[in-house]
């Protein structure tokens, strides 16, 4: 059986379609890798903020690809509240060892003692906002001039005001009115001594994009992201993991539910969602039909005031 030249050309085009027209994940990946390399080229002491969560896991994979076959050329830094999910911190340690990356961990508990800070108490008390002090001290300790983070613009409206290179002054503060223009993928990393830049390579990604990328890359994730039975505290419609670090309220109910976590922040302010999703495919199916952002649904600290995140960011929070 013979085929025409045109038919042969059509078959060849079909075989090369992925090479000719990269899909949207390829495009997002290429942009993020370009940003990673810009950081390495423009800054002397960058760091990658790593929590063991899905967004920072994505950043580590992107950094691996950006600098292959070499190792990631900057350390992984975790600001540990002492109230993090053990699944996330175990994964953090494993991934740092597996990738041969230097891991720097600094503890909010140490900052509380050193600075004699007053730790919040009572219902919904959290160390989350105290991370700012520890982060700024860590930046000063190591002289970091750029900190790479996994913020996405679909998370929370204050994050949508950020640029990819987000300038911080000598006090670590952020002014949304003083953001630098970013035209034609040109990023301005010029800073004075003591200033730093927060860099967000996956700014243009959504939560669904992150899940789809992790699935495509075949990356194993902490089990906390998948549905399992947990004893929870039912509080004001939210399901919190029942742990001694959460101060109980008389109105709290202790229940056992099948849940998973969309985000893995501090246990005191991160709620679970009821779910039966036990695989990446099932998680993606859930996220596809969800109409509530992960922080809007699960981060109690963001719901205290309408500008809660923006106020923390102005003070130096990531």
Order of alpha helices (4+ residues) and beta strands (2+ residues): alpha-alpha-alpha-beta-alpha-beta-alpha-beta-alpha-alpha-beta-beta-beta-alpha-beta-beta-beta-beta-alpha-alpha-alpha
